[in-house]
Amino acid sequence: MHKSWHAIKGYGMSALAFISCPCHLPITLPLLVAVTAGTAFSAWLQNNFLPIGAGSTLIFIASLVLALRWSRRPTRVVANQRHSDPAKVVLVTSRRCESCEVAADLWADLASDNQFQFQEVLISSKAGRSLAARHNILRTPTTIIDGNVAFKDVPERDRALLALNPDKDTRQ
């Protein structure tokens, strides 16, 4: 849903960029004057070509930048990419959340026994809000492993270890 919404916004911004492109003003401005004929707005349009051209250029640039940003396809992460680098675990938490404390203790304990980077981020912080927007996080605790949401609650220890080492089965 999140990706499709960005695509829809990207197409909308592309259409706005096309319409507001300053090179189209010789077509769009007389059309707008004809549609609003007989109004004060039409008279204003006829007497203010320079501000209209400048505004159209600004709208074109802004909508083009947003269209490119929102239409960009996300890069794919290769699953076995981290064979040499330690995993990066980010735990998104909130204040006064007992489950968050349990999850933080679990990941801190696992970090002392295993080789991975662990970071706890409050969802109310700037970094937390950015992560929440990027990963569509609606509740805490949420665990992100190597840029992908892995758990949306406190994971069981075995499942957490398995997420860190997908090639190794911890159950015996």
C-alpha positions, -999 to 999 in steps of 0.1 A, spaced: 0 0 0 28 24 10 47 18 -23 16 21 -45 6 54 -28 41 68 -36 36 57 -72 2 74 -74 17 106 -60 46 103 -85 22 101 -114 2 130 -101 33 151 -98 45 141 -133 11 153 -147 15 186 -127 50 190 -140 38 185 -176 10 210 -173 31 236 -154 61 234 -177 70 269 -188 74 258 -224 37 251 -224 27 286 -213 20 298 -249 -7 271 -250 -20 270 -214 -21 307 -207 -44 317 -236 -65 287 -228 -68 298 -191 -76 334 -202 -103 321 -226 -119 299 -199 -119 328 -174 -129 355 -199 -148 384 -185 -135 380 -150 -110 400 -129 -87 370 -129 -86 369 -167 -76 406 -167 -49 399 -141 -36 370 -162 -33 392 -192 -13 418 -174 11 397 -154 30 374 -177 64 376 -158 51 365 -123 30 338 -140 61 325 -159 82 326 -127 55 308 -106 50 282 -134 88 275 -134 89 271 -96 59 248 -97 74 228 -126 107 223 -108 91 213 -75 67 189 -91 94 174 -112 117 168 -82 88 152 -62 78 131 -92 113 117 -96 116 111 -59 82 93 -55 84 73 -87 119 59 -79 118 22 -74 133 10 -41 166 -10 -44 164 -46 -35 185 -60 -7 202 -93 -14 194 -118 14 229 -132 18 247 -99 14 259 -97 50 282 -127 50 312 -105 61 295 -76 78 277 -79 111 239 -76 110 225 -42 121 195 -44 144 174 -13 151 147 -15 178 121 12 175 106 18 210 84 43 229 84 56 264 64 38 291 62 6 270 69 -25 290 71 -47 259 98 -23 246 119 -28 277 116 -65 274 126 -64 237 155 -40 244 168 -64 271 165 -94 247 184 -76 219 211 -62 243 215 -97 257 218 -112 223 243 -85 212 266 -94 241 267 -131 229 265 -126 191 283 -103 166 258 -76 154 252 -39 158 223 -30 181 207 4 183 175 14 202 156 44 187 127 62 203 98 66 179 93 101 191 128 112 180 136 126 146 153 93 135 124 73 150 98 93 130 118 88 99 120 50 104 83 49 112 75 67 80 99 46 58 88 13 72 51 21 80 56 13 117 24 17 136 33 1 169 62 -5 192 84 -24 197 94 -30 161 127 -46 152 144 -38 119 172 -61 108 194 -49 80 168 -24 68 138 -48 68 111 -50 94 116 -84 111 94 -83 142 64 -62 153 65 -73 189 89 -90 213 104 -119 194 111 -153 209 148 -157 215 151 -186 190 133 -166 163 155 -136 169 186 -157 166 172 -173 134 165 -138 119 201 -128 127 216 -161 112 191 -173 86 216 -200 75 218 -215 110 189 -233 127 191 -226 165 166 -252 174 181 -286 182 
